[in-house]
Amino acid sequence: MPDRGGGPSGPRIRVGRPSRRVRTLLMTLGVLAVLGMAFTMFAGFWTDWLWYRSVNYSSVFTTTLWTKIGLFFVFGLLMALAVGFNIWLAHRLRPPLSAMSMEQQNLDRYRMGIAPYKKWLLFGITALVGLIAGASASGQWRTWLMWVNGVPFGQKDPQFKLDVSFYAFDLPWYRFLLGFGFAAAILSVIAAALTHYLYGGLRVTSPGARATAAATGHLSVLIGIFVALKAVAYWLDRYGLAVKSSDFRATDNWTGLRYVDANAYLPAKTILFCIAVICALLFFATIWRRTWQLPVIGFGLMVLSAILIGGLYPAIVQKFQVQPNEQAKEAPYVEKNLEATRKAYGIDGTKVTDYSGTSKTEDKTTLRDDVPSTASIRIMDPNIVSPTFQQLQQIRNYYAFPTNLDVDRYAKDGKDQDTVIGLRELNLAGIPKKNWINNHFRYTHGYGVVAAEGTSADAQGRPNFTESDLPSEGDLGTYEQRVYYGEKTTTYSIVGGPQKEIDYSDDNGEKTTSYKGDSGVNLSNPVNRAAYAVAFGEPQILYSGAIGEGSRILYNRTPKERVEAVAPWLTIDGDAYPAVVDGRIQWIVDAYTTTNGYPYSSRTTLGDTTADSLTATNDNRAVVAQQNQVNYIRNSVKATVDAYTGKVKLYQWDTKDPVLKTWMKAFPDTVEPKGDISKDLMDHLRYPQDLFKVQRELLTRYHVKDATTFLSGSEVWQVPDDPTNRSGSAVPPYYLSMKMPDQKAQAFSLTTTLTPNGRDNLSAFMAVDAEAGTSDYGKIRILKLPTNTTVNGPKQVQSQFNSQEDIAESIRLLRGGDSEVEYGNLLTVPLDGGLLYVEPVYVRGGGLKYPLLRKVLVTYGGQTAFENTLDEALNKVFGADGPTTEPPDEGGDTTQPPPTSDNPTVQQALQDAQKAFDEGQEALKKNDWEAYGKAQKDLEDALQRAEDAQSEASRTGGSGGGESKPSGKPSGSPSPKPSS
């Protein structure tokens, strides 16, 4: 019988070593894991390539990719060679025998330990530093492309007389090379010193010399290279002064040389350059002298000189020469900054005209007829009426409009009119049942344009639609209405395959369609399907039966996202807007070329200067690249994105911009010439808002042209806060067709107001001609108000509206119950030397979840009106329809008409108003819009009768205070319940 006792004759049991089957399984799993990681990396690369190829911008992908790869390998290899060579050289220069000491005996153990792995260790260290350096260098692909393709500006800086392209394109690349050189020198010194120490070339506690002659020479040369690079840095710093930002008086980002820079820092940099060159030569001389005495003395002298000459001396000059007479010293340099900043931001052609702010026409009734020819006053606020579009034109829950609509121009009866426009985009939150098929296959697109006249409303305060219903019909004619690409379309869709899509619904049920465009990436290829399944983290893409022959995946679908992807060298405006162009819906996107290397031009942060009350409440309106600091900007490209096919086109807009020319050399055939813009498209191009906001921010300081005024800060302006909301953010600019005093006819314009720094009265009114294709396009005009008189600014006008007793009472009535009052855009229009302010007032009342235009506020020359329509308000203000309202004296007579509670006519009218209000609330509960509209009309009629009766009572009662139109209940009479 076998020995079961486990003795020597028994079988040996091996513990801890897996079987061959387990080893094979583990190896297989390891290989699969590596392949999985490799395919994940491949999927990201492959899907990017497929997307760029699908939009016909594969050259952007390949140019960017090969540039990054080239920089990675070139600079990674250079860094690896520099560090590796110095480690090898230090090892080769090691002493044959090490000193007999405890230090060396301890190091012997390390030397013996790494001896078998020296080559692998050298390879590992050099590979690591090479990878890090290569990855860092690949991020400089924009700097490289701008340097190698740079185009001259044809403008020279005033200090060094070099072309601006040197600062914009060359200097950034030289600084990168210098930084790379410093990194290579420092790493080489550290690597060489450690190697020398390990092999006895450097000693800390051993007896005798601290360094061998070979180690001394090697390290001295490396330190000499570092000091030589420092000399180059001092030389480049001289030119860097022209683009250096500093805090100075009126601006926190003042750029360029000041007196202390030109007379202290500049000569100091030159002296330090010379000292650094001498110091570097002393380090190189140790190859022969074999002593560090002179180099160390020279290096100490350089450090001391940097402190005294580069730091202390400029501070003394600033303290004792500049500060006692700053204006005289700084004036020549401020003038250079003024000129450069105005050129760099395109504001050098700004026309500043003195404007009185008060009308000189005594009979204001004659001005009433001038208003229509002066401005097409827009009472439909695109930032207020989106819920109204949504409620009246959404049609289906799976459609939605953007939070902020857009303003464009469309011809009607042969005349252009301002139009509020929005697209009925896809809203996945509103689909009846959410699942993968519905979200990505059936509900894929929006449908149609909805547009309304900007200058009118119907009798119930709703927009007068010029394009509406589903499918949309109206003044825009026939066009492709399906919207596959839009601002709200942020998820992917798979279209064109066996699964039909919901097109739209009507009384006959759902209509289906199948995408016929060539957009997106074809998923017929199983490799493509697998790649997208990995890239999107959705395995169903790989095996779903809903994907078949002809299936295409659409993604990157917002207009700004697509333009930014195909032109990563552009900065994208925050407001893409739709237009019907040549039978198609096109998204129009403004794009900018920028640089922060324009000498003497002050810098600005795009996110700060383009922020206003709209961007505060809607992130989609914010400019792309928020943190970018720039000191040169041009609207050099107009881009379009087809809402059906997603096709992106870039058009050269600024044909003189050297930055755009540089990028066009780097990415040839990506930007189409300006002449290819069709007339229909040209009719819808406009001056971009974000550029205008940057320019208005700069013009708060740079509207002045003389250094003395700039330095005094006496004419610094500010962009006022938006008085119509409580965000505390700047008032946004408004598009408006209007006529400035020096213009003969109305032009589509972008306008804003400016106030003195720290005060609320008006300093200036600013407008730019926004109508593309005209000779005055881009011309900025500023009407400057006198400083010795006070003209009300937007906040003061709004306060005046809210403080007048009759208007305040009417507002209180409108806010009755659960109604909300919303103030529309406060528009400012120059008229006959004065300023006409117009503000629409909207009400959301009762169960009504969308705003309706209920009143219009108008003020001019101290006269204020709050009426049901714009025409009525204008008539009231200009006295064209009756006696004018005399404004109350600042501290004098504020007498109101006598109480009318005992006036039976007024009492009856107020009772009728109460009845109409109750009927309106009852109609709201029943969603009976026809009855609600009739009740609102009866309410307005009753209030008008009460007003007329009060006016009659004031004339016969002899109040002595003139007519005061309450537009609501008379003072002293009982109130009906407020109307919505």
DAURBEL-V178085 format. One record per residue. RES is the residue in three letters. OMEGA is omega in degrees with one decimal (999 if undefined). Layout:
res=[RES;RES]
omega=[OMEGA;OMEGA]
//
This chain:
res=[MET;PRO;ASP;ARG;GLY;GLY;GLY;PRO;SER;GLY;PRO;ARG;ILE;ARG;VAL;GLY;ARG;PRO;SER;ARG;ARG;VAL;ARG;THR;LEU;LEU;MET;THR;LEU;GLY;VAL;LEU;ALA;VAL;LEU;GLY;MET;ALA;PHE;THR;MET;PHE;ALA;GLY;PHE;TRP;THR;ASP;TRP;LEU;TRP;TYR;ARG;SER;VAL;ASN;TYR;SER;SER;VAL;PHE;THR;THR;THR;LEU;TRP;THR;LYS;ILE;GLY;LEU;PHE;PHE;VAL;PHE;GLY;LEU;LEU;MET;ALA;LEU;ALA;VAL;GLY;PHE;ASN;ILE;TRP;LEU;ALA;HIS;ARG;LEU;ARG;PRO;PRO;LEU;SER;ALA;MET;SER;MET;GLU;GLN;GLN;ASN;LEU;ASP;ARG;TYR;ARG;MET;GLY;ILE;ALA;PRO;TYR;LYS;LYS;TRP;LEU;LEU;PHE;GLY;ILE;THR;ALA;LEU;VAL;GLY;LEU;ILE;ALA;GLY;ALA;SER;ALA;SER;GLY;GLN;TRP;ARG;THR;TRP;LEU;MET;TRP;VAL;ASN;GLY;VAL;PRO;PHE;GLY;GLN;LYS;ASP;PRO;GLN;PHE;LYS;LEU;ASP;VAL;SER;PHE;TYR;ALA;PHE;ASP;LEU;PRO;TRP;TYR;ARG;PHE;LEU;LEU;GLY;PHE;GLY;PHE;ALA;ALA;ALA;ILE;LEU;SER;VAL;ILE;ALA;ALA;ALA;LEU;THR;HIS;TYR;LEU;TYR;GLY;GLY;LEU;ARG;VAL;THR;SER;PRO;GLY;ALA;ARG;ALA;THR;ALA;ALA;ALA;THR;GLY;HIS;LEU;SER;VAL;LEU;ILE;GLY;ILE;PHE;VAL;ALA;LEU;LYS;ALA;VAL;ALA;TYR;TRP;LEU;ASP;ARG;TYR;GLY;LEU;ALA;VAL;LYS;SER;SER;ASP;PHE;ARG;ALA;THR;ASP;ASN;TRP;THR;GLY;LEU;ARG;TYR;VAL;ASP;ALA;ASN;ALA;TYR;LEU;PRO;ALA;LYS;THR;ILE;LEU;PHE;CYS;ILE;ALA;VAL;ILE;CYS;ALA;LEU;LEU;PHE;PHE;ALA;THR;ILE;TRP;ARG;ARG;THR;TRP;GLN;LEU;PRO;VAL;ILE;GLY;PHE;GLY;LEU;MET;VAL;LEU;SER;ALA;ILE;LEU;ILE;GLY;GLY;LEU;TYR;PRO;ALA;ILE;VAL;GLN;LYS;PHE;GLN;VAL;GLN;PRO;ASN;GLU;GLN;ALA;LYS;GLU;ALA;PRO;TYR;VAL;GLU;LYS;ASN;LEU;GLU;ALA;THR;ARG;LYS;ALA;TYR;GLY;ILE;ASP;GLY;THR;LYS;VAL;THR;ASP;TYR;SER;GLY;THR;SER;LYS;THR;GLU;ASP;LYS;THR;THR;LEU;ARG;ASP;ASP;VAL;PRO;SER;THR;ALA;SER;ILE;ARG;ILE;MET;ASP;PRO;ASN;ILE;VAL;SER;PRO;THR;PHE;GLN;GLN;LEU;GLN;GLN;ILE;ARG;ASN;TYR;TYR;ALA;PHE;PRO;THR;ASN;LEU;ASP;VAL;ASP;ARG;TYR;ALA;LYS;ASP;GLY;LYS;ASP;GLN;ASP;THR;VAL;ILE;GLY;LEU;ARG;GLU;LEU;ASN;LEU;ALA;GLY;ILE;PRO;LYS;LYS;ASN;TRP;ILE;ASN;ASN;HIS;PHE;ARG;TYR;THR;HIS;GLY;TYR;GLY;VAL;VAL;ALA;ALA;GLU;GLY;THR;SER;ALA;ASP;ALA;GLN;GLY;ARG;PRO;ASN;PHE;THR;GLU;SER;ASP;LEU;PRO;SER;GLU;GLY;ASP;LEU;GLY;THR;TYR;GLU;GLN;ARG;VAL;TYR;TYR;GLY;GLU;LYS;THR;THR;THR;TYR;SER;ILE;VAL;GLY;GLY;PRO;GLN;LYS;GLU;ILE;ASP;TYR;SER;ASP;ASP;ASN;GLY;GLU;LYS;THR;THR;SER;TYR;LYS;GLY;ASP;SER;GLY;VAL;ASN;LEU;SER;ASN;PRO;VAL;ASN;ARG;ALA;ALA;TYR;ALA;VAL;ALA;PHE;GLY;GLU;PRO;GLN;ILE;LEU;TYR;SER;GLY;ALA;ILE;GLY;GLU;GLY;SER;ARG;ILE;LEU;TYR;ASN;ARG;THR;PRO;LYS;GLU;ARG;VAL;GLU;ALA;VAL;ALA;PRO;TRP;LEU;THR;ILE;ASP;GLY;ASP;ALA;TYR;PRO;ALA;VAL;VAL;ASP;GLY;ARG;ILE;GLN;TRP;ILE;VAL;ASP;ALA;TYR;THR;THR;THR;ASN;GLY;TYR;PRO;TYR;SER;SER;ARG;THR;THR;LEU;GLY;ASP;THR;THR;ALA;ASP;SER;LEU;THR;ALA;THR;ASN;ASP;ASN;ARG;ALA;VAL;VAL;ALA;GLN;GLN;ASN;GLN;VAL;ASN;TYR;ILE;ARG;ASN;SER;VAL;LYS;ALA;THR;VAL;ASP;ALA;TYR;THR;GLY;LYS;VAL;LYS;LEU;TYR;GLN;TRP;ASP;THR;LYS;ASP;PRO;VAL;LEU;LYS;THR;TRP;MET;LYS;ALA;PHE;PRO;ASP;THR;VAL;GLU;PRO;LYS;GLY;ASP;ILE;SER;LYS;ASP;LEU;MET;ASP;HIS;LEU;ARG;TYR;PRO;GLN;ASP;LEU;PHE;LYS;VAL;GLN;ARG;GLU;LEU;LEU;THR;ARG;TYR;HIS;VAL;LYS;ASP;ALA;THR;THR;PHE;LEU;SER;GLY;SER;GLU;VAL;TRP;GLN;VAL;PRO;ASP;ASP;PRO;THR;ASN;ARG;SER;GLY;SER;ALA;VAL;PRO;PRO;TYR;TYR;LEU;SER;MET;LYS;MET;PRO;ASP;GLN;LYS;ALA;GLN;ALA;PHE;SER;LEU;THR;THR;THR;LEU;THR;PRO;ASN;GLY;ARG;ASP;ASN;LEU;SER;ALA;PHE;MET;ALA;VAL;ASP;ALA;GLU;ALA;GLY;THR;SER;ASP;TYR;GLY;LYS;ILE;ARG;ILE;LEU;LYS;LEU;PRO;THR;ASN;THR;THR;VAL;ASN;GLY;PRO;LYS;GLN;VAL;GLN;SER;GLN;PHE;ASN;SER;GLN;GLU;ASP;ILE;ALA;GLU;SER;ILE;ARG;LEU;LEU;ARG;GLY;GLY;ASP;SER;GLU;VAL;GLU;TYR;GLY;ASN;LEU;LEU;THR;VAL;PRO;LEU;ASP;GLY;GLY;LEU;LEU;TYR;VAL;GLU;PRO;VAL;TYR;VAL;ARG;GLY;GLY;GLY;LEU;LYS;TYR;PRO;LEU;LEU;ARG;LYS;VAL;LEU;VAL;THR;TYR;GLY;GLY;GLN;THR;ALA;PHE;GLU;ASN;THR;LEU;ASP;GLU;ALA;LEU;ASN;LYS;VAL;PHE;GLY;ALA;ASP;GLY;PRO;THR;THR;GLU;PRO;PRO;ASP;GLU;GLY;GLY;ASP;THR;THR;GLN;PRO;PRO;PRO;THR;SER;ASP;ASN;PRO;THR;VAL;GLN;GLN;ALA;LEU;GLN;ASP;ALA;GLN;LYS;ALA;PHE;ASP;GLU;GLY;GLN;GLU;ALA;LEU;LYS;LYS;ASN;ASP;TRP;GLU;ALA;TYR;GLY;LYS;ALA;GLN;LYS;ASP;LEU;GLU;ASP;ALA;LEU;GLN;ARG;ALA;GLU;ASP;ALA;GLN;SER;GLU;ALA;SER;ARG;THR;GLY;GLY;SER;GLY;GLY;GLY;GLU;SER;LYS;PRO;SER;GLY;LYS;PRO;SER;GLY;SER;PRO;SER;PRO;LYS;PRO;SER;SER]
omega=[179.8;178.9;-176.8;-176.1;178.5;179.6;-175.9;-178.2;-179.0;178.7;177.9;-179.4;179.1;-176.1;171.4;179.5;-177.2;178.2;179.9;-179.5;178.9;179.0;178.4;179.6;179.7;178.4;179.0;179.0;177.8;178.6;179.4;178.7;178.2;178.9;178.5;177.6;179.2;-179.9;176.7;177.1;179.5;-177.3;178.5;179.1;-174.2;179.7;175.5;179.7;-179.4;-178.8;179.8;177.9;-178.3;179.7;177.5;174.6;-178.9;179.7;177.1;179.7;-176.1;179.3;179.4;-177.4;-177.2;175.9;178.4;-180.0;-179.8;179.5;-179.9;-176.0;-177.7;-175.1;174.0;178.6;178.6;179.6;179.6;179.4;-179.1;-178.6;-178.8;-179.9;-178.0;173.5;179.2;-178.2;178.5;177.7;-179.4;-178.2;-178.9;178.6;-178.3;179.7;178.0;-179.6;178.1;179.8;177.1;179.1;-177.2;177.3;176.1;179.5;179.1;179.2;177.3;179.9;179.8;-179.1;-176.6;-176.7;-179.2;-173.7;-173.9;-177.7;179.5;178.5;177.0;179.2;-178.4;-179.3;-179.0;178.7;-178.8;-179.4;177.8;178.4;-179.5;-179.8;179.6;178.1;178.2;-178.7;-178.7;177.0;179.8;-175.4;177.5;179.9;179.2;-177.1;178.8;179.8;-174.4;-178.6;-172.7;179.1;179.8;175.6;-173.8;177.0;-178.4;178.0;-172.7;-175.3;-174.3;177.7;176.0;177.8;-178.2;-179.9;177.2;-178.4;-175.8;-172.9;-172.6;-174.2;177.7;179.5;178.1;178.6;175.8;178.9;179.8;177.8;177.0;178.5;177.1;-179.2;179.8;-179.5;-178.3;179.1;179.0;177.4;-178.9;-178.4;-179.4;-179.4;179.0;179.0;177.4;179.7;-178.3;-175.7;170.6;178.2;174.5;-178.2;-179.9;-176.7;-178.5;177.9;179.2;-177.4;179.8;-178.9;173.8;178.7;-179.5;178.6;178.9;-179.9;-178.7;-177.4;178.5;178.1;-180.0;178.2;176.0;176.3;178.3;-179.4;176.4;175.9;176.6;175.7;176.9;178.9;177.7;-179.0;178.5;178.2;178.0;179.2;178.8;177.5;-178.7;179.9;179.3;177.7;178.1;175.1;-176.6;171.2;-168.4;-176.8;178.7;-178.2;178.4;-173.1;176.2;-179.4;168.4;-177.2;-177.4;177.3;-176.2;-172.6;178.3;-177.4;-176.8;175.7;178.6;178.2;178.8;178.7;179.7;175.3;-179.6;179.2;-179.7;177.8;179.2;179.9;178.4;178.6;177.6;176.3;179.0;-177.5;180.0;175.5;-179.3;-175.3;178.4;176.6;-178.4;-172.9;-178.8;178.0;-179.6;176.6;179.1;180.0;176.7;177.3;179.6;179.2;179.4;178.6;179.0;-179.7;-175.2;-175.2;-176.5;-177.9;-175.0;-176.8;176.4;179.0;178.1;178.7;-179.5;-175.1;-169.3;177.9;-174.0;-172.6;179.0;-177.3;-169.9;-176.4;-178.9;-178.2;-173.3;-173.7;-179.1;-178.5;175.8;178.3;176.6;177.9;178.7;-177.4;-177.9;-179.0;-179.5;177.6;-173.3;-179.2;177.5;-179.2;-178.1;178.6;-178.9;179.0;179.8;-177.3;175.3;-176.8;-171.9;-177.9;178.3;-179.5;178.4;178.9;-177.5;-179.8;-174.6;-179.3;179.9;-179.0;-176.7;-178.4;-179.4;-175.0;-178.4;179.8;179.6;-177.8;168.8;-169.7;-176.1;179.5;171.3;-178.2;-177.7;-179.8;-180.0;-165.5;177.7;176.4;177.4;173.8;-176.7;-176.1;-173.3;-173.6;177.8;178.0;178.9;-176.9;-178.4;170.3;178.0;176.0;176.5;-179.4;178.2;177.1;-176.4;177.7;179.0;177.8;174.6;-177.9;173.9;-177.0;176.8;-177.8;177.9;176.1;177.6;-174.1;173.4;-170.0;175.5;177.9;175.5;-173.4;179.9;177.9;-175.4;179.6;-176.5;-179.8;-172.9;-177.2;-176.9;169.3;-172.5;-179.3;179.4;-175.4;-169.6;-176.9;-173.9;179.0;-168.9;-172.0;171.6;-174.3;165.0;176.8;170.4;-176.9;-179.5;175.9;179.9;-171.0;-177.6;174.1;178.7;-173.4;-179.7;179.2;178.6;178.4;170.6;-174.2;174.4;175.2;-173.1;177.8;-176.4;-9.8;-175.2;177.5;178.0;-171.7;-172.7;175.8;-176.5;179.1;176.3;-169.7;-176.5;-175.7;177.6;-178.5;-177.3;-176.5;-177.9;-175.9;-171.6;179.3;-178.9;173.6;176.5;-168.9;172.2;-178.3;-177.9;-178.2;178.4;-178.8;171.6;179.6;173.5;-179.9;172.6;-176.7;-179.1;176.8;-176.5;172.7;179.8;-179.6;173.9;-174.1;-178.4;-178.6;179.1;-178.7;175.9;-176.5;-179.0;-178.9;178.7;-179.6;-179.3;176.9;178.0;179.7;179.4;-179.6;-179.9;175.5;178.0;-175.6;-178.7;-179.8;-177.3;-176.2;-178.7;177.2;-175.9;-171.5;-175.8;176.5;177.9;178.1;-178.3;-178.8;179.2;-179.9;179.6;179.1;179.5;176.3;-168.0;-164.6;176.4;-175.7;-179.4;-180.0;-178.6;-179.7;179.5;-178.7;-177.0;178.7;-175.9;179.1;179.4;170.5;-169.8;176.2;-176.2;-172.7;169.0;-176.7;-176.8;175.2;174.3;-173.5;176.2;174.9;179.1;172.3;178.9;168.5;178.6;-175.9;175.0;-178.5;-173.2;163.9;-176.7;168.6;174.1;-176.6;177.4;-173.3;176.6;-179.6;-176.6;-177.3;174.4;177.2;-172.4;-178.4;-179.2;-174.1;179.4;179.5;174.4;-175.1;177.8;179.2;179.3;-177.8;-177.1;-177.8;-178.6;-179.9;-176.7;177.9;174.8;-178.4;-176.2;-172.2;-178.8;172.3;-176.1;169.8;173.4;-179.4;175.2;171.3;-168.6;-175.7;167.2;-177.1;174.9;175.7;-179.9;-175.6;179.0;-176.0;-176.6;-177.5;-178.6;173.6;176.4;-179.9;175.5;-178.3;176.5;-174.5;-178.3;-173.3;-179.4;178.7;177.0;178.3;177.8;179.6;177.1;173.1;-179.4;-179.6;-176.6;175.1;175.7;-178.5;-179.1;-177.7;-178.4;-178.9;179.1;177.6;-179.2;179.4;-179.3;176.9;-179.9;-179.1;-176.8;174.9;-175.8;178.0;-172.6;-176.4;-174.9;175.8;179.5;179.3;175.1;-177.8;-179.9;177.5;178.2;-177.9;173.4;177.6;-171.0;170.8;177.9;-176.6;-179.5;-173.6;-176.7;179.5;179.7;-178.3;-179.6;-179.2;-175.9;-178.3;174.6;179.0;173.7;174.7;-175.4;172.9;179.2;-176.5;-174.2;175.5;-174.8;-178.1;-176.7;-178.9;-175.2;176.3;178.9;173.2;-176.7;171.7;-176.2;172.6;-174.4;-178.0;173.9;-174.2;-178.0;179.5;-178.6;-178.7;178.2;173.8;176.6;-169.9;172.5;-168.0;175.7;175.4;179.1;-178.7;176.0;180.0;177.7;179.4;-172.9;178.8;-172.6;175.0;-174.3;171.8;-173.4;178.6;174.6;177.3;-171.9;-173.9;-178.1;177.7;178.1;-176.2;-177.8;-178.3;178.3;179.6;-178.3;177.3;177.0;172.3;-175.4;-179.4;-179.5;-179.4;-176.9;174.8;-177.6;174.6;-174.8;173.6;-175.4;-178.6;179.6;177.8;179.2;177.9;178.1;176.0;-172.1;-174.0;179.8;-169.4;-177.1;178.8;179.6;178.3;178.4;177.6;178.4;176.8;-179.4;-178.8;-174.8;179.6;177.7;178.6;177.6;176.1;178.1;178.8;177.2;-178.2;176.4;-175.9;178.8;-178.6;174.0;-177.9;173.2;179.0;178.4;-178.5;178.1;177.4;178.7;179.7;174.6;179.9;-176.5;179.8;167.1;-171.4;173.7;178.6;-178.4;-173.8;178.8;-175.1;173.6;177.5;-176.9;-176.7;174.6;176.2;178.7;173.0;177.5;175.4;179.4;178.5;-177.2;178.1;179.5;-169.8;-176.9;-177.8;178.3;-179.1;179.7;-179.9;178.5;178.3;-179.4;-177.3;-175.4;176.5;-177.7;-176.1;-177.3;-178.5;-179.7;178.0;177.7;178.8;178.1;176.6;-175.8;-178.6;-172.7;-170.4;174.6;-175.4;176.1;174.5;-176.8;178.4;-176.0;-179.2;179.9;178.3;-174.9;-179.4;178.5;-179.4;-179.2;-179.7;179.5;175.8;176.9;178.0;178.4;-179.2;-180.0;178.6;180.0;179.1;178.4;179.2;178.7;178.9;178.6;-179.3;-178.0;-175.5;177.8;-172.4;178.7;178.7;178.7;179.1;178.6;179.3;178.5;178.1;177.8;179.0;179.6;179.2;-178.1;178.5;178.8;178.3;177.2;179.6;179.5;179.9;179.3;178.6;179.0;180.0;-178.8;-179.9;-177.7;-177.6;176.4;-179.8;-180.0;-178.1;-177.6;-179.5;176.2;-171.9;-174.6;-177.5;-179.8;179.4;175.9;179.8;175.7;-179.8;178.9;-174.3;164.5;174.2;-175.1;-179.1;176.4;999]
//
